Amino acid sequence: MNITGPRIYFIIPIFGGIPITQTAVSSFLVMVLLCTAGVLLGRNLKKRPGRMQVVTEKGVSMITDLVSDAMGEHNRHWTPYITALFLSSLLGSLIGMTGIFRSTTADLSTTATWAVMTSLICWYQSIKNIGLWTWLKGFSEPIKVMTPMNIVSEIAQPVSLAFRHFGNVAGGGVITTMVYWALSGASAALLRLIGSGWIGIVVTLVLAAVLFLVHRKGKQPGKIRRILGVMMLALALFGVLHLTGVLENVPFLQVGVPAVLSLYFDCFSGLIQAFVFSLLSMIYISNACPPPEEKPES
Amino acid sequence: MEGFENFIGLNPWTALFTLCNLVIVFLILKKFLFQPVNKMIDDRQREIDELYNDAANAKSEAETLRADYDRKLTEAKSASAEIISEANLEANRRSEEILRQARIDAEALREKAGVDIALERKRAINEAKGEISRIALDIAEKIVERELDSADQERLIEGFLRDMGDQL
């Protein structure tokens, strides 16, 4: 078991060597997919919409409403940026499920770039809206002693944003790897135990028979019993294969269990983290862009 | 050559690629998805609003026209009733006048007829006087068997007629 960062495919030998990593490839692929989808969906719009256009319009207005709810009506124009962030993050996490590509969000370079981007936007907007001096003065409020703390919290904002997203996705990957490793070890141990002699196989078959056949009268064996029985049969089969030397150390326990983990870490966590990341970005940016002051009515 | 990066590490080139990709996705989504879709939604909204406005306008216009027609119809009805009653009055007046005129005319005719009758009677009396005087003269001639001279004859006839006229 070794846990590493993204694989470097090759290095372009200019500018002192540009490494093309798994992240770069996935990121490029995500960009291409999103752009293609965007262009295809935004094409051939009609006043009388077809099915696809209805769905597109619904999605666009839903996300626009979401952004204007979270950021205020005056910040609607941030919707494309937030959407780009959200979709890049979501698809970047989900692309890891293909098994061919690595999740872009499992690389700190990606999440840190997005976080710094958001922070830069915040700072630029703040300076634009309230002026450089007022913005700088804001760090020494409410009292002067707080200045270092304020600066640290301002820096902590992108750092926490980046590490939260990275940590969740990469941590999920690490846990999945570890579970695979553990399951492989467990199945090897089980096979050693069962496949050491015919006694083990007979015991397993007897257990399977008990699970299938012994039950109260007039009642079918329950679902869990049947699954366990099938597992026992499979165990006996792999034991025979191990004993006869046809296939040794089949990591059969790796079937099934990681699917549940993948469902959680890839699908659920990917969605939640994409949502959290874009929601926090929205909140930070909307803090930097307060609603325009009400003009006194003359 | 192949290798692996650190698990936790920052690669500036990857960061640059990510930044470029994010910016590209942002621009493409904005230009090709959000702007056209929002424009389409707004356009449709505007069109629907216009249609509703037009319908509302047409309805209010129709209401106005209907009220107008109703008012005009009522006016026309009252006007026609007025005209009819006026015509009736006029007709009554005219018939009264015609009747009165007819009565006057009849009266005049009757008066004229009376005068005519009187004149005719006078003429008839005169004619009868002449006839009678001639007969009386014939009778007198036969009686006296001679011709009187004309002066005597005139005198005699006058005297006779006077007597007779007084008797008549």
Interface residues (C-beta under 8 A of the other chain):
Chain A: I3 T4 G5 P6 R7 I8 Y9 F10 I11 I18 P19 T21 T23 A24 S27 F28 V30 M31 L34 C35 G38 V39 L41 G42 R43 L45 K46 K47 T56 E57 V60 S61 T64 T79 P80 Y81 T83 A84 L85 L87 S88 T104 D107 L108 S109 T110 A112 T113 W114 M117 F166 A170
Chain B: M1 E2 G3 F4 E5 N6 F7 I8 G9 L10 N11 P12 W13 T14 A15 F17 T18 L19 N21 L22 I24 V25 F26 I28 L29 K30 F32 L33 F34 P36 V37 N38 M40 I41 D43 R44 E47
